[in-house]
Protein backbone atom coordinates (compact mmCIF):
# COMPACT_ATOMS: atom_id res chain seq x y z
CA UNK A 1 0.00 0.00 0.00
CA UNK A 2 2.86 2.39 0.81
CA UNK A 3 4.41 1.72 -2.59
CA UNK A 4 1.11 2.45 -4.37
CA UNK A 5 0.66 5.69 -2.45
CA UNK A 6 4.22 6.72 -3.28
CA UNK A 7 3.64 5.98 -6.98
CA UNK A 8 0.53 8.19 -6.98
CA UNK A 9 2.44 10.93 -5.17
CA UNK A 10 5.34 10.78 -7.63
CA UNK A 11 3.03 10.83 -10.64
CA UNK A 12 1.35 13.95 -9.26
CA UNK A 13 4.69 15.58 -8.46
CA UNK A 14 6.09 14.83 -11.91
CA UNK A 15 3.03 16.30 -13.60
CA UNK A 16 3.35 19.47 -11.51
CA UNK A 17 7.09 19.84 -12.13
CA UNK A 18 7.26 18.81 -15.78
CA UNK A 19 3.82 18.70 -17.35
CA UNK A 20 4.69 15.05 -18.09
CA UNK A 21 3.90 15.17 -21.81
CA UNK A 22 4.03 11.83 -23.64
CA UNK A 23 4.18 12.11 -27.43
CA UNK A 24 3.70 8.94 -29.48
CA UNK A 25 5.23 9.61 -32.88
CA UNK A 26 5.41 6.62 -35.20
CA UNK A 27 4.10 4.04 -32.77
CA UNK A 28 1.09 3.92 -30.40
CA UNK A 29 1.21 2.87 -26.73
CA UNK A 30 0.59 -0.83 -27.18
CA UNK A 31 0.55 -3.89 -24.93
CA UNK A 32 3.40 -5.74 -26.62
CA UNK A 33 6.82 -6.64 -25.27
CA UNK A 34 9.20 -3.78 -25.93
CA UNK A 35 12.64 -2.42 -25.19
CA UNK A 36 12.35 1.36 -24.87
CA UNK A 37 15.76 3.02 -25.32
CA UNK A 38 16.40 6.70 -24.67
CA UNK A 39 18.94 9.45 -24.11
CA UNK A 40 20.23 9.83 -20.56
CA UNK A 41 21.07 13.16 -18.89
CA UNK A 42 19.58 12.97 -15.39
CA UNK A 43 18.61 10.61 -12.58
CA UNK A 44 15.09 11.89 -13.24
CA UNK A 45 15.10 10.15 -16.65
CA UNK A 46 14.03 6.90 -15.04
CA UNK A 47 11.05 8.55 -13.35
CA UNK A 48 10.12 10.69 -16.35
CA UNK A 49 9.87 7.88 -18.89
CA UNK A 50 8.07 5.67 -16.34
CA UNK A 51 5.49 8.41 -15.77
CA UNK A 52 5.04 8.95 -19.52
CA UNK A 53 3.78 5.41 -20.05
CA UNK A 54 0.06 4.65 -19.64
CA UNK A 55 -0.87 2.88 -16.41
CA UNK A 56 -1.35 -0.52 -18.07
CA UNK A 57 2.13 -0.35 -19.64
CA UNK A 58 3.85 0.88 -16.46
CA UNK A 59 2.72 -2.32 -14.76
CA UNK A 60 4.69 -4.50 -17.19
CA UNK A 61 7.64 -2.20 -17.95
CA UNK A 62 10.80 -2.16 -15.84
CA UNK A 63 13.58 0.42 -15.97
CA UNK A 64 17.28 -0.34 -15.67
CA UNK A 65 19.05 1.21 -12.66
CA UNK A 66 22.68 1.22 -11.53
CA UNK A 67 22.88 -1.06 -8.50
CA UNK A 68 25.72 0.82 -6.80
CA UNK A 69 23.81 4.13 -6.83
CA UNK A 70 20.21 3.09 -6.29
CA UNK A 71 20.89 0.72 -3.40
CA UNK A 72 23.12 3.07 -1.39
CA UNK A 73 20.42 3.81 1.17
CA UNK A 74 17.38 1.83 2.39
CA UNK A 75 15.04 4.51 0.99
CA UNK A 76 16.59 4.42 -2.51
CA UNK A 77 16.44 0.62 -2.49
CA UNK A 78 12.79 0.64 -1.39
CA UNK A 79 11.83 3.35 -3.89
CA UNK A 80 13.40 1.61 -6.86
CA UNK A 81 12.38 -1.93 -5.94
CA UNK A 82 8.91 -1.47 -4.42
CA UNK A 83 7.66 1.54 -6.40
CA UNK A 84 9.44 1.32 -9.76
CA UNK A 85 10.26 -2.42 -9.81
CA UNK A 86 13.58 -1.66 -11.51
CA UNK A 87 16.16 -4.11 -12.75
CA UNK A 88 19.45 -3.53 -10.94
CA UNK A 89 22.55 -3.71 -13.10
CA UNK A 90 26.08 -3.80 -11.76
CA UNK A 91 28.54 -1.28 -13.20
CA UNK A 92 31.46 -3.11 -11.60
CA UNK A 93 33.11 -4.79 -14.57
CA UNK A 94 35.49 -6.62 -12.23
CA UNK A 95 32.55 -8.63 -10.87
CA UNK A 96 32.27 -12.15 -12.25
CA UNK A 97 28.79 -11.71 -13.72
CA UNK A 98 27.13 -10.90 -17.01
CA UNK A 99 25.62 -7.39 -16.68
CA UNK A 100 22.91 -8.37 -19.18
CA UNK A 101 21.76 -11.40 -17.19
CA UNK A 102 19.10 -9.58 -15.10
CA UNK A 103 17.80 -7.86 -18.25
CA UNK A 104 17.55 -11.20 -20.05
CA UNK A 105 15.70 -12.70 -17.09
CA UNK A 106 13.15 -9.86 -17.21
CA UNK A 107 12.66 -10.25 -20.95
CA UNK A 108 12.32 -14.02 -20.62
CA UNK A 109 9.66 -13.37 -17.98
CA UNK A 110 7.71 -11.31 -20.53
CA UNK A 111 8.46 -7.84 -19.14
CA UNK A 112 9.23 -4.80 -21.25
CA UNK A 113 12.29 -2.78 -20.23
CA UNK A 114 13.56 0.80 -20.34
CA UNK A 115 17.22 1.02 -21.31
CA UNK A 116 19.69 3.91 -21.49
CA UNK A 117 22.27 2.62 -24.02
CA UNK A 118 24.82 5.33 -23.23
CA UNK A 119 25.44 3.51 -19.96
CA UNK A 120 25.96 6.71 -17.98
CA UNK A 121 24.54 10.22 -17.92
CA UNK A 122 25.87 12.71 -20.43
CA UNK A 123 25.84 16.51 -20.58
CA UNK A 124 26.16 17.16 -24.31
CA UNK A 125 23.29 18.05 -26.65
CA UNK A 126 23.51 14.64 -28.29
CA UNK A 127 23.76 11.20 -26.66
CA UNK A 128 27.15 9.61 -26.23
CA UNK A 129 27.91 6.57 -28.43
CA UNK A 130 25.70 3.64 -27.49
CA UNK A 131 27.24 0.67 -25.72
CA UNK A 132 26.79 -2.88 -27.00
CA UNK A 133 24.05 -3.95 -24.57
CA UNK A 134 21.16 -2.89 -26.82
CA UNK A 135 22.66 -4.78 -29.75
CA UNK A 136 23.22 -7.92 -27.69
CA UNK A 137 19.64 -7.86 -26.39
CA UNK A 138 18.28 -7.31 -29.91
CA UNK A 139 20.23 -10.38 -31.02
CA UNK A 140 19.02 -12.57 -28.16
CA UNK A 141 15.39 -11.40 -28.32
CA UNK A 142 14.60 -10.72 -31.99
CA UNK A 143 10.83 -10.73 -31.40
CA UNK A 144 10.94 -7.92 -28.83
CA UNK A 145 10.04 -4.56 -30.39
CA UNK A 146 12.65 -1.80 -30.06
CA UNK A 147 11.22 1.69 -29.49
CA UNK A 148 13.47 4.80 -29.44
CA UNK A 149 12.56 7.70 -27.16
CA UNK A 150 13.80 11.25 -26.64
CA UNK A 151 13.50 12.77 -23.16
CA UNK A 152 13.43 16.54 -23.50
CA UNK A 153 14.44 19.12 -20.87
CA UNK A 154 14.52 16.74 -17.90
CA UNK A 155 18.20 17.57 -17.29
CA UNK A 156 17.01 21.07 -16.33
CA UNK A 157 14.59 19.62 -13.76
CA UNK A 158 17.32 17.61 -12.05
CA UNK A 159 20.77 18.72 -13.29
CA UNK A 160 23.75 16.49 -12.63
CA UNK A 161 24.95 17.07 -9.08
CA UNK A 162 21.70 18.68 -7.89
CA UNK A 163 19.18 17.17 -5.48
CA UNK A 164 16.32 19.72 -5.54
CA UNK A 165 14.11 19.62 -8.67
CA UNK A 166 12.81 22.78 -10.34
CA UNK A 167 9.65 23.14 -12.49
CA UNK A 168 10.39 22.88 -16.24
CA UNK A 169 8.09 21.74 -19.05
CA UNK A 170 9.31 18.34 -20.26
CA UNK A 171 8.23 15.69 -22.70
CA UNK A 172 9.02 12.15 -23.79
CA UNK A 173 8.69 11.46 -27.51
CA UNK A 174 8.42 7.82 -28.57
CA UNK A 175 9.44 7.03 -32.15
CA UNK A 176 8.75 4.36 -34.74
CA UNK A 177 9.73 0.85 -33.73
CA UNK A 178 12.76 -0.85 -35.22
CA UNK A 179 14.44 -4.27 -35.31
CA UNK A 180 17.94 -5.60 -35.82
CA UNK A 181 18.26 -6.35 -39.52
CA UNK A 182 19.58 -9.66 -40.84
CA UNK A 183 23.35 -9.54 -40.92
CA UNK A 184 23.53 -6.02 -39.50
CA UNK A 185 26.82 -5.39 -37.75
CA UNK A 186 26.96 -4.06 -34.20
CA UNK A 187 28.45 -0.64 -34.98
CA UNK A 188 25.97 0.05 -37.79
CA UNK A 189 23.00 -1.00 -35.66
CA UNK A 190 24.06 1.08 -32.65
CA UNK A 191 24.59 4.16 -34.81
CA UNK A 192 21.19 3.63 -36.46
CA UNK A 193 19.56 3.30 -33.03
CA UNK A 194 21.32 6.41 -31.73
CA UNK A 195 20.28 8.36 -34.83
CA UNK A 196 16.67 7.26 -34.29
CA UNK A 197 16.77 8.73 -30.77
CA UNK A 198 18.41 11.99 -31.91
CA UNK A 199 15.88 12.43 -34.74
CA UNK A 200 13.06 12.59 -32.19
CA UNK A 201 14.57 15.76 -30.73
CA UNK A 202 13.25 17.70 -33.73
CA UNK A 203 9.76 16.18 -33.76
Secondary structure, DSSP 8 states (H G I E B T S, - for coil): -HHHHHHHHHHHHHHHHH--EEEE-SS---SS-EEEEE----THHHHHHHHHS-HHHHTTEEEEEEHHHHTSSHHHHHIIIIIS--EEE---TTSSS-TTHHHHHHHHTT-EEEE-TTSS---SSS-----THHHHHHHHTTTSEEEEEEEESHHHHS-TT--S------EEEEEEEE---TT--HHHHHHHHHHHHHHGGG-
